[in-house]
């Protein structure tokens, strides 16, 4: 599939067949290249066990093909029908409270249940066997939104049995498990794997190593579940892209592991819903300021993250088309934002963006969720803006997204570790990364995200890399850090535990002696409002602070007002001894970029750039106009207005006239 394809999510089973030709004709008029469909259709495909109803899907695929529109089909495994649940009721997922989930919604299954896996393989084989080589079909989406609604981790009998088997394979003996977990504490020793319970219903906190392994296990179950479908689809639908649609801030499984199975990673982007829902990330004043635009960095962070999970190819499978139905407040987007969100995704290298959904449904749970059409078939605001996107994609010479100026290392195991033992109510690994990402982008920098494994081989691709908060540091990554000449900024909490969740024998950070910049003797988590000023009025540490001793001749670059190191340097490795506030982070980034020879271009709070070689996409989330000339005297306008209106989009070139 080429860059710049526009799609829409379509549910033909929800509508009268007589509507299908008019829908498809209107899609062609808008400029739609493909539809995604079928992700929730198991009950229509197989209304009773063994009774198949696939002719309707054949008819709609034939109709799409006749009209030059392609299709991404989905495996329908996110919504097992009632008859299936009744045949194996223990397939239902169990919540952390020990209560089974109920039928009547979606995602009501355990990834670890072997019987349900067999049923998923069966329905995938049936659908792919019928349509895998249909000329309209260009790809497959596996399931739908793994992890959404807190459904990665289940605590039922099937999960316990699978967990015990996973532990037996990992540790081989109960004694080895006891040593790894430190079960001598509180007399938690096990005599066999059959004695191990789940960590969810203990009187007080469970052993953090127990939780860590359970999260690793749960993540592996998602990967196994997905791989089962991938293998069938590759067999029966060769040459088609295999895709999954991830979600925003779903951290319960390793998206890098799953992304390695895919041809394309995609995600479902709902900027206003996420902004209003995630109040631990965004304060009231910020939510009000960007209520109709969305946070300027949240979407872009996920664009860059998911681009990294599957080797560079990525899509938006669901793009917000108007007010949604699931946030605390479901606000209408500002004029132009429905178009801008899609254009921003293409600026970050998306091959395709699909709006959710074609037509607003007048019944069931999502009837208040906007579509490109209203229930009466009249065109909603999103239709006009999607049409504008189609025109821009057709008319503008669109340059390819290029490598970022800097890299940021993001690790799912670290998410699990610091959720398990945050040591402070405000320490959130995702939030730390989002704030650093924001700080980089406010200085006009484009950011690439790397997994720890990717960082082992790609540090040399960048002049500056941030790797904050890594739970543990593998031998491979440690060797890469020692070998690189790239400026790498570590901390806080980097390599502060071993892989089995212990404090390192020689205290953190657990790094090779040749590059170790500090020894952390103690830490403190800082209550909201309590900060540690950094000397020279550079800013302050908040949320988390570490008391460090310089090692190996490390140089103290910044110091706290009370006389402790705030930033230590040993060769090319910097160690930040706490969570920086905005001012300290800006000072740190500016200094690091100046040393590395990276050009910064300070931006207003709602304006962002994404590089495309010597060109850049300029995106205006703010409610005030932005003069692109302020980017610097080397800036020339290629597309858009010289004064960028709110919700505006421009393409510029740096380094001389176009």
C-alpha positions as CSV (number, residue, x, y, z in Angstrom):
1,X,0.0,0.0,0.0
2,X,1.4,3.4,-0.9
3,X,1.6,6.4,1.5
4,X,-1.4,8.6,1.8
5,X,-4.3,6.2,1.7
6,X,-7.6,7.3,3.3
7,X,-10.0,4.8,4.8
8,X,-13.2,4.4,6.8
9,X,-14.5,1.8,9.3
10,X,-17.7,0.3,7.8
11,X,-20.2,-2.1,9.3
12,X,-22.5,-3.3,6.5
13,X,-24.1,-5.8,8.8
14,X,-25.6,-2.9,10.7
15,X,-27.5,-1.5,7.7
16,X,-30.1,-2.5,5.2
17,X,-28.5,-4.0,2.1
18,X,-30.3,-1.4,0.0
19,X,-28.0,1.2,1.6
20,X,-24.8,-0.4,0.5
21,X,-24.5,0.9,-3.1
22,X,-25.3,4.5,-2.0
23,X,-22.7,4.2,0.8
24,X,-20.0,3.0,-1.6
25,X,-20.8,5.6,-4.2
26,X,-20.5,8.3,-1.5
27,X,-17.3,6.9,-0.3
28,X,-15.9,7.2,-3.8
29,X,-17.0,10.8,-4.0
30,X,-15.2,11.6,-0.7
31,X,-12.0,9.9,-1.9
32,X,-12.0,6.8,0.3
33,X,-9.4,4.2,-0.8
34,X,-10.4,1.3,1.6
35,X,-12.7,0.2,4.3
36,X,-12.1,-1.8,7.4
37,X,-14.8,-4.2,8.5
38,X,-15.8,-7.4,10.2
39,X,-14.1,-7.0,13.6
40,X,-17.3,-7.6,15.7
41,X,-19.3,-9.8,13.3
42,X,-18.8,-13.3,14.7
43,X,-22.5,-13.5,15.8
44,X,-23.5,-12.6,12.2
45,X,-20.9,-14.9,10.5
46,X,-21.8,-17.8,12.8
47,X,-25.2,-17.3,14.5
48,X,-25.1,-20.8,15.9
49,X,-22.3,-23.3,16.3
50,X,-21.3,-24.6,12.8
51,X,-24.0,-22.6,11.0
52,X,-22.1,-20.2,8.7
53,X,-23.4,-17.0,7.1
54,X,-20.7,-15.6,4.9
55,X,-22.6,-14.7,1.7
56,X,-23.3,-11.1,2.9
57,X,-19.5,-10.6,3.3
58,X,-19.0,-12.0,-0.2
59,X,-21.6,-9.6,-1.6
60,X,-20.1,-6.5,0.1
61,X,-16.6,-7.4,-0.9
62,X,-17.7,-7.9,-4.5
63,X,-19.5,-4.5,-4.5
64,X,-16.4,-2.8,-3.1
65,X,-14.2,-4.4,-5.7
66,X,-16.5,-3.3,-8.5
67,X,-16.2,0.3,-7.3
68,X,-12.4,0.3,-6.9
69,X,-12.4,0.3,-3.1
70,X,-10.2,-2.1,-1.1
71,X,-10.9,-3.8,2.2
72,X,-9.1,-4.7,5.4
73,X,-11.0,-7.6,6.9
74,X,-10.8,-8.4,10.6
75,X,-10.8,-11.6,12.6
76,X,-14.0,-11.3,14.7
77,X,-12.4,-12.7,17.9
78,X,-13.0,-9.6,20.1
79,X,-16.7,-10.5,20.4
80,X,-17.3,-14.2,21.0
81,X,-21.0,-14.9,20.7
82,X,-23.3,-16.1,23.5
83,X,-23.6,-19.6,22.2
84,X,-19.8,-20.0,22.4
85,X,-19.6,-18.5,25.9
86,X,-22.3,-20.9,27.0
87,X,-20.3,-23.9,25.7
88,X,-17.2,-22.9,27.7
89,X,-18.1,-20.4,30.4
90,X,-14.6,-20.5,31.9
91,X,-13.3,-18.7,28.8
92,X,-14.7,-15.5,30.3
93,X,-12.0,-13.2,31.7
94,X,-11.8,-12.7,35.5
95,X,-11.2,-9.3,37.0
96,X,-8.6,-8.3,39.6
97,X,-11.4,-8.6,42.2
98,X,-11.8,-12.3,41.4
99,X,-15.2,-11.8,39.8
100,X,-15.8,-13.1,36.2
101,X,-16.7,-10.6,33.5
102,X,-20.1,-10.9,31.9
103,X,-21.3,-11.4,28.4
104,X,-23.1,-8.4,26.8
105,X,-20.2,-6.2,25.7
106,X,-16.9,-7.0,24.1
107,X,-13.4,-8.4,24.9
108,X,-14.9,-10.9,27.3
109,X,-12.3,-13.6,27.1
110,X,-9.0,-14.8,28.6
111,X,-6.0,-14.8,26.3
112,X,-4.7,-17.9,28.1
113,X,-7.8,-20.1,27.6
114,X,-6.8,-23.0,25.3
115,X,-10.3,-23.8,24.2
116,X,-11.0,-20.3,23.2
117,X,-7.8,-20.2,21.3
118,X,-8.9,-23.2,19.3
119,X,-12.2,-21.6,18.5
120,X,-10.4,-18.4,17.4
121,X,-8.2,-20.5,15.1
122,X,-11.3,-22.2,13.7
123,X,-13.2,-19.0,12.9
124,X,-10.1,-17.3,11.5
125,X,-9.5,-20.3,9.2
126,X,-13.1,-20.2,8.0
127,X,-13.1,-16.5,7.2
128,X,-9.6,-16.4,5.7
129,X,-10.3,-19.6,3.7
130,X,-13.3,-18.0,2.1
131,X,-11.9,-14.4,1.5
132,X,-8.1,-14.6,1.8
133,X,-7.5,-14.3,-1.9
134,X,-10.5,-12.0,-2.7
135,X,-9.2,-9.2,-5.0
136,X,-10.6,-6.5,-2.8
137,X,-8.8,-7.7,0.3
138,X,-5.5,-6.0,0.9
139,X,-5.0,-6.8,4.6
140,X,-6.2,-8.3,7.8
141,X,-6.7,-6.8,11.3
142,X,-6.2,-9.4,14.1
143,X,-9.0,-9.1,16.7
144,X,-9.5,-5.5,18.0
145,X,-7.7,-3.3,20.5
146,X,-5.9,-5.8,22.6
147,X,-5.9,-4.6,26.2
148,X,-8.7,-2.1,25.9
149,X,-11.1,-2.0,28.9
150,X,-8.4,-3.4,31.2
151,X,-8.6,-6.8,29.5
152,X,-5.0,-7.9,29.1
153,X,-4.6,-9.5,32.6
154,X,-7.2,-12.1,33.7
155,X,-7.3,-13.9,37.1
156,X,-9.3,-17.0,36.4
157,X,-8.6,-20.7,36.6
158,X,-7.3,-21.0,33.0
159,X,-4.9,-18.1,33.7
160,X,-3.6,-19.7,36.9
161,X,-3.0,-23.1,35.2
162,X,-1.2,-21.4,32.3
163,X,0.9,-19.2,34.7
164,X,2.1,-22.2,36.7
165,X,3.1,-23.9,33.4
166,X,4.9,-20.7,32.3
167,X,6.8,-20.5,35.6
168,X,7.8,-24.2,35.4
169,X,9.3,-23.6,32.0
170,X,11.0,-20.4,33.1
171,X,12.5,-21.6,36.4
172,X,12.5,-25.4,36.1
173,X,12.3,-25.9,39.9
174,X,10.4,-24.3,42.8
175,X,13.7,-23.7,44.6
176,X,15.0,-21.6,41.7
177,X,11.7,-19.6,41.7
178,X,12.0,-19.1,45.5
179,X,15.6,-17.8,45.1
180,X,14.7,-15.4,42.2
181,X,11.6,-14.0,44.0
182,X,13.2,-13.8,47.4
183,X,10.4,-15.8,48.9
184,X,12.3,-16.3,52.2
185,X,10.7,-12.9,53.0
186,X,7.3,-13.4,54.9
187,X,7.7,-17.2,54.6
188,X,6.4,-17.2,51.0
189,X,8.4,-20.3,49.9
190,X,6.7,-22.8,47.5
191,X,7.4,-26.5,47.4
192,X,6.1,-26.9,43.9
193,X,4.7,-24.8,41.1
194,X,1.2,-26.1,41.8
195,X,1.3,-24.1,45.1
196,X,1.8,-20.8,43.3
197,X,-1.3,-18.5,43.3
198,X,-2.1,-15.4,41.4
199,X,-0.9,-12.0,42.9
200,X,-4.3,-10.2,42.9
201,X,-6.0,-11.1,46.2
202,X,-3.3,-11.0,48.8
203,X,-3.9,-9.2,52.1
204,X,-1.4,-6.5,51.4
205,X,0.9,-6.0,48.4
206,X,2.2,-9.2,46.7
207,X,5.9,-9.8,46.1
208,X,6.9,-7.4,43.3
209,X,8.8,-10.2,41.6
210,X,5.6,-12.2,41.6
211,X,3.7,-9.4,40.0
212,X,6.5,-8.8,37.5
213,X,6.5,-12.3,36.3
214,X,2.7,-12.3,36.1
215,X,2.8,-9.3,33.9
216,X,5.5,-10.9,31.7
217,X,3.3,-14.0,31.5
218,X,0.2,-12.0,30.6
219,X,2.1,-10.1,27.9
220,X,3.3,-13.5,26.4
221,X,-0.3,-14.8,26.3
222,X,-1.3,-11.8,24.1
223,X,1.6,-12.5,21.8
224,X,0.8,-16.2,21.6
225,X,-2.9,-15.5,20.9
226,X,-2.1,-13.1,18.1
227,X,0.6,-15.3,16.6
228,X,-2.0,-18.1,16.2
229,X,-4.1,-15.9,14.0
230,X,-1.1,-14.5,12.1
231,X,0.1,-17.9,11.0
232,X,-3.3,-18.8,9.6
233,X,-3.7,-15.6,7.8
234,X,-0.2,-15.8,6.2
235,X,-1.1,-19.3,5.0
236,X,-4.5,-18.5,3.6
237,X,-4.1,-14.9,2.5
238,X,-0.5,-14.6,1.2
239,X,0.8,-11.2,0.2
240,X,-1.7,-9.3,2.3
241,X,-0.7,-7.0,5.2
242,X,-1.3,-8.3,8.7
243,X,-2.2,-5.5,11.1
244,X,-3.4,-4.9,14.7
245,X,-5.0,-1.7,16.0
246,X,-3.3,-0.8,19.3
247,X,-4.8,1.9,21.6
248,X,-3.5,5.0,23.4
249,X,-1.7,4.4,26.7
250,X,-2.3,0.7,26.8
251,X,0.8,-0.6,28.6
252,X,-0.1,-4.1,29.9
253,X,1.6,-6.0,27.1
254,X,4.8,-5.6,25.1
255,X,3.8,-4.0,21.8
256,X,7.3,-4.4,20.4
257,X,7.0,-8.2,20.8
258,X,3.6,-8.3,19.1
259,X,4.6,-5.7,16.5
260,X,7.4,-8.0,15.3
261,X,4.7,-10.5,14.2
262,X,2.9,-7.9,12.1
263,X,3.5,-6.2,8.7
264,X,1.9,-3.0,10.0
265,X,1.2,-1.6,13.4
266,X,-1.8,0.7,13.7
267,X,-3.5,2.5,16.5
268,X,-6.9,4.1,17.2
269,X,-6.5,7.9,17.7
270,X,-9.1,9.7,19.7
271,X,-7.5,13.0,20.7
272,X,-10.4,14.6,22.6
273,X,-11.5,11.5,24.4
274,X,-8.0,10.8,25.6
275,X,-7.4,14.4,26.7
276,X,-10.6,14.4,28.9
277,X,-10.2,10.9,30.1
278,X,-6.6,10.9,31.3
279,X,-6.8,13.5,34.0
280,X,-3.7,12.2,35.8
281,X,-1.7,13.4,32.8
282,X,-3.5,16.6,31.9
283,X,-4.5,19.2,34.5
284,X,-7.7,21.1,34.4
285,X,-6.3,24.3,32.8
286,X,-4.6,22.3,30.1
287,X,-7.7,20.3,29.4
288,X,-9.7,23.5,29.0
289,X,-7.0,25.2,26.8
290,X,-6.9,22.2,24.4
291,X,-10.5,20.9,24.9
292,X,-11.4,21.1,21.2
293,X,-7.9,20.3,19.8
294,X,-6.4,17.6,22.0
295,X,-3.0,17.5,23.7
296,X,-0.4,18.5,21.1
297,X,2.0,15.6,22.0
298,X,-0.2,12.6,23.0
299,X,-1.1,11.6,19.5
300,X,2.4,12.2,18.1
301,X,4.0,10.2,20.8
302,X,1.9,7.2,19.8
303,X,2.5,7.8,16.1
304,X,6.3,7.6,16.8
305,X,5.9,4.7,19.2
306,X,3.9,2.5,16.9
307,X,6.0,3.3,13.9
308,X,8.8,1.7,15.9
309,X,7.0,-1.5,16.8
310,X,6.8,-3.0,13.4
311,X,9.9,-1.7,11.6
312,X,8.6,1.6,10.4
313,X,5.2,0.8,8.7
314,X,2.2,2.0,10.6
315,X,-1.4,3.2,10.1
316,X,-4.2,4.9,12.0
317,X,-7.0,2.4,11.9
318,X,-9.6,4.5,13.8
319,X,-9.4,8.4,13.7
320,X,-11.8,10.4,15.7
321,X,-14.5,12.0,13.4
322,X,-16.3,14.2,15.9
323,X,-17.6,13.8,19.5
324,X,-17.1,10.3,20.9
325,X,-19.3,8.5,23.5
326,X,-16.9,7.2,26.1
327,X,-15.1,10.1,27.7
328,X,-16.3,11.9,30.9
329,X,-17.2,14.8,28.6
330,X,-17.6,14.3,24.8
331,X,-16.6,17.6,23.3
332,X,-16.9,18.6,19.6
333,X,-13.6,19.3,17.8
334,X,-12.7,22.8,16.7
335,X,-13.2,23.4,13.0
336,X,-10.3,21.9,11.1
337,X,-9.0,19.5,13.8
338,X,-10.7,16.4,12.2
339,X,-8.6,17.1,9.1
340,X,-5.4,18.2,11.1
341,X,-5.3,15.0,13.1
342,X,-5.1,12.9,9.9
343,X,-2.6,15.2,8.3
344,X,-0.4,15.0,11.4
345,X,-0.5,11.2,11.2
346,X,0.7,11.3,7.6
347,X,3.4,13.8,8.7
348,X,4.7,11.2,11.1
349,X,4.9,8.6,8.3
350,X,1.4,6.9,8.4
351,X,0.7,5.0,5.2
352,X,-3.1,5.2,5.9
353,X,-5.6,6.8,8.1
354,X,-9.2,5.4,8.5
355,X,-11.9,7.4,10.1
356,X,-14.2,5.7,12.7
357,X,-16.9,5.3,11.5
358,X,-18.7,5.8,8.2
359,X,-22.2,6.3,9.6
360,X,-23.3,7.1,13.2
361,X,-25.3,4.2,14.6
362,X,-28.8,4.9,16.0
363,X,-28.8,2.0,18.4
364,X,-26.7,0.2,21.1
365,X,-23.7,1.3,23.1
366,X,-22.0,3.6,20.5
367,X,-25.1,5.5,19.2
368,X,-23.7,8.8,20.6
369,X,-20.4,8.3,18.7
370,X,-20.1,10.5,15.7
371,X,-19.5,9.2,12.2
372,X,-18.8,10.9,8.8
373,X,-22.5,10.5,8.1
374,X,-25.3,11.1,10.6
375,X,-27.9,8.3,11.2
376,X,-30.2,9.9,8.7
377,X,-27.4,9.7,6.1
378,X,-26.8,13.5,6.1
379,X,-23.2,14.5,6.0
380,X,-21.6,15.4,9.3
381,X,-18.8,17.9,9.8
382,X,-16.2,15.1,9.6
383,X,-17.2,14.2,6.1
384,X,-16.2,17.6,4.8
385,X,-12.9,17.6,6.7
386,X,-12.1,14.1,5.5
387,X,-12.7,15.2,2.0
388,X,-10.3,18.0,2.5
389,X,-7.6,15.5,3.6
390,X,-8.2,13.5,0.5
391,X,-7.7,16.6,-1.7
392,X,-4.5,17.5,0.1
393,X,-3.1,14.0,-0.3
394,X,-3.9,14.1,-4.0
395,X,-2.6,17.6,-4.7
396,X,0.4,18.1,-2.4
397,X,3.9,16.8,-3.2
398,X,4.2,14.8,0.1
399,X,7.8,14.2,1.3
400,X,8.6,11.1,3.3
401,X,9.1,11.4,7.0
402,X,12.8,11.3,7.9
403,X,14.8,10.0,10.9
404,X,14.3,12.1,14.0
405,X,16.7,14.5,15.5
406,X,16.9,12.6,18.8
407,X,15.8,9.2,20.1
408,X,13.8,8.2,23.2
409,X,14.0,4.7,24.6
410,X,10.7,3.3,25.8
411,X,10.3,0.0,27.6
412,X,7.1,-1.9,28.5
413,X,8.7,-3.9,31.3
414,X,9.6,-0.6,32.9
415,X,5.9,0.4,32.8
416,X,5.1,-2.8,34.6
417,X,7.9,-2.4,37.2
418,X,7.1,1.1,38.2
419,X,3.3,0.4,38.3
420,X,4.1,-2.5,40.6
421,X,6.4,-0.5,42.9
422,X,6.1,3.2,42.2
423,X,7.5,4.2,45.6
424,X,5.5,7.4,45.1
425,X,1.9,8.0,44.0
426,X,3.0,10.3,41.1
427,X,5.8,8.3,39.6
428,X,4.4,7.1,36.2
429,X,6.8,5.8,33.6
430,X,4.5,6.8,30.7
431,X,4.1,10.3,32.1
432,X,7.8,10.7,32.5
433,X,8.3,9.8,28.8
434,X,5.5,12.0,27.6
435,X,6.9,15.0,29.4
436,X,10.4,14.5,28.0
437,X,8.9,14.0,24.6
438,X,6.9,17.2,25.0
439,X,10.1,19.0,26.1
440,X,12.0,17.9,23.0
441,X,9.2,18.8,20.6
442,X,8.7,22.3,22.1
443,X,12.2,23.0,20.9
444,X,11.2,22.0,17.4
445,X,12.8,18.5,17.5
446,X,11.5,15.4,15.8
447,X,11.7,12.3,18.0
448,X,12.1,8.6,17.2
449,X,11.2,6.0,19.8
450,X,13.3,2.9,20.3
451,X,12.8,-0.3,22.3
452,X,15.8,-1.3,24.5
453,X,16.6,-4.1,22.0
454,X,16.5,-1.6,19.1
455,X,18.7,0.8,21.1
456,X,21.4,-1.9,21.3
457,X,22.1,-1.6,17.6
458,X,20.9,2.0,16.8
459,X,22.5,4.3,19.3
460,X,25.0,5.4,16.7
461,X,22.2,6.6,14.4
462,X,21.6,9.6,16.7
463,X,23.7,12.3,18.3
464,X,21.4,12.4,21.4
465,X,19.4,9.7,23.1
466,X,17.3,9.8,26.2
467,X,16.7,6.6,28.2
468,X,15.0,7.6,31.4
469,X,13.6,5.2,34.0
470,X,14.7,1.9,32.5
471,X,13.8,-0.8,35.1
472,X,16.9,-2.9,34.3
473,X,19.7,-2.8,31.8
474,X,20.5,-5.9,29.8
475,X,24.0,-7.0,29.2
476,X,23.5,-6.2,25.5
477,X,22.3,-2.7,26.2
478,X,25.1,-2.1,28.7
479,X,27.6,-3.1,26.1
480,X,26.0,-0.8,23.5
481,X,26.1,2.1,26.0
482,X,29.8,1.4,26.7
483,X,30.7,1.2,23.0
484,X,28.8,4.2,21.6
485,X,30.0,7.8,21.2
486,X,26.5,9.1,21.2
487,X,25.5,11.4,24.1
488,X,23.1,9.3,26.2
489,X,21.1,10.8,29.1
490,X,20.0,8.2,31.7
491,X,18.0,8.5,34.9
492,X,16.0,8.8,37.0
493,X,15.7,5.2,38.2
494,X,17.6,3.8,35.2
495,X,19.0,0.3,35.9
496,X,17.9,0.6,39.5
497,X,16.8,-3.0,39.7
498,X,18.0,-6.3,38.3
499,X,15.8,-8.3,36.0
500,X,14.4,-10.3,38.9
501,X,13.4,-7.1,40.8
502,X,16.2,-6.8,43.2
503,X,18.3,-3.8,44.2
504,X,21.7,-4.4,42.5
505,X,24.5,-5.7,44.8
506,X,26.6,-2.6,44.3
507,X,23.6,-0.2,44.4
508,X,22.0,1.5,41.3
509,X,22.6,2.1,38.5
510,X,23.4,-1.4,37.5
511,X,25.9,-0.5,34.7
512,X,29.4,-1.6,33.8
513,X,32.1,0.1,35.9
514,X,33.7,1.6,32.9
515,X,30.7,3.9,32.2
516,X,28.9,4.0,35.5
517,X,28.5,7.7,36.3
518,X,27.0,7.5,39.8
519,X,26.2,5.4,42.9
520,X,22.7,6.0,44.2
521,X,22.7,5.6,47.9
522,X,19.1,6.6,48.7
523,X,16.0,8.1,46.9
524,X,12.9,10.0,47.9
525,X,9.6,10.5,46.2
526,X,8.4,14.0,46.5
527,X,4.8,14.9,47.4
528,X,2.9,17.2,45.1
529,X,4.2,20.8,45.7
530,X,7.5,19.7,47.2
531,X,10.4,20.4,44.9
532,X,14.2,20.5,45.0
533,X,15.6,23.6,43.4
534,X,18.6,23.1,41.1
535,X,21.4,25.7,41.4
536,X,21.7,28.7,39.1
537,X,18.0,29.0,38.8
538,X,17.9,26.2,36.2
539,X,14.6,24.8,37.5
540,X,13.8,22.0,40.0
541,X,13.4,18.3,40.6
542,X,9.9,17.1,41.4
543,X,8.1,13.7,41.9
544,X,11.4,11.8,42.4
545,X,14.9,12.6,43.6
546,X,18.0,10.5,44.0
547,X,21.0,11.2,46.3
548,X,24.0,10.3,44.1
549,X,27.8,9.9,44.6
550,X,30.0,10.6,41.6
551,X,31.9,7.5,40.5
552,X,34.9,6.9,38.2
553,X,35.8,10.6,38.1
554,X,32.3,11.7,37.0
555,X,31.8,15.4,36.6
556,X,29.0,17.2,38.4
557,X,27.3,19.3,35.7
558,X,24.3,20.5,37.7
559,X,23.8,20.6,41.5
560,X,20.8,21.0,43.7
561,X,20.5,24.0,46.0
562,X,21.1,21.7,49.0
563,X,24.5,20.5,47.6
564,X,23.8,17.2,45.9
565,X,24.4,16.3,42.2
566,X,21.5,16.9,39.9
567,X,23.3,15.9,36.6
568,X,26.4,13.8,36.5
569,X,28.6,13.1,33.4
570,X,31.1,10.4,32.7
571,X,32.3,10.5,29.2
572,X,29.3,10.4,26.8
573,X,26.9,9.2,29.6
574,X,24.9,11.7,31.6
575,X,22.8,10.7,34.6
576,X,19.9,12.8,35.7
577,X,19.3,12.4,39.4
578,X,15.5,13.1,39.5
579,X,12.4,14.1,37.6
580,X,13.0,17.5,36.0
581,X,10.4,20.3,35.9
582,X,9.7,22.0,32.6
583,X,12.4,24.7,33.1
584,X,15.1,22.2,34.1
585,X,14.2,19.9,31.2
586,X,14.4,22.7,28.7
587,X,17.8,23.8,30.0
588,X,19.0,20.2,29.9
589,X,17.8,19.7,26.3
590,X,19.2,23.0,25.0
591,X,22.6,22.3,26.5
592,X,22.7,18.7,25.2
593,X,21.6,19.8,21.7
594,X,24.2,22.6,21.6
595,X,26.9,20.1,22.5
596,X,25.7,17.7,19.9
597,X,25.3,20.3,17.2
598,X,21.5,19.8,16.9
599,X,19.5,22.9,15.8
600,X,16.6,23.8,18.0
601,X,13.6,26.0,17.1
602,X,11.6,27.0,20.1
603,X,7.8,26.8,19.5
604,X,4.6,28.1,21.2
605,X,2.9,25.5,23.4
606,X,0.5,24.3,20.7
607,X,2.7,24.3,17.6
608,X,4.8,21.3,16.6
609,X,7.1,20.2,13.8
610,X,7.9,16.9,12.2
611,X,10.9,16.6,9.9
612,X,11.0,15.3,6.3
613,X,14.6,15.7,5.4
614,X,15.2,19.5,4.9
615,X,11.5,20.0,5.0
616,X,9.1,20.0,7.9
617,X,5.4,19.7,8.6
618,X,4.0,22.4,10.8
619,X,1.0,21.6,12.9
620,X,-1.0,24.2,14.9
621,X,-3.0,22.8,17.9
622,X,-3.3,26.2,19.5
623,X,-6.2,28.6,19.3
624,X,-3.9,31.5,18.1
625,X,-2.3,32.1,14.7
626,X,1.4,31.2,14.1
627,X,3.7,33.0,11.7
628,X,5.9,30.3,10.1
629,X,8.6,32.9,9.5
630,X,9.4,32.8,13.2
631,X,10.9,29.3,12.6
632,X,14.0,31.1,11.3
633,X,15.3,33.0,8.3
634,X,16.1,29.8,6.5
635,X,12.4,28.9,6.3
636,X,10.4,29.0,3.1
637,X,6.7,28.0,2.7
638,X,5.9,25.1,0.4
639,X,2.2,24.5,1.2
640,X,-0.3,26.3,3.4
641,X,-0.6,29.9,4.7
642,X,2.4,31.9,5.9
643,X,0.4,32.8,9.0
644,X,-1.0,29.5,10.2
645,X,-4.5,29.7,11.6
646,X,-5.7,27.5,14.5
647,X,-6.0,23.9,13.3
648,X,-3.7,24.9,10.4
649,X,-1.2,22.8,8.6
650,X,1.8,23.9,6.5
651,X,4.8,22.3,4.8
652,X,8.0,24.3,4.9
653,X,11.6,23.9,3.7
654,X,14.7,24.8,5.7
655,X,17.9,26.0,4.2
656,X,16.9,28.3,1.3
657,X,14.1,29.0,-1.1
658,X,12.0,26.2,-2.5
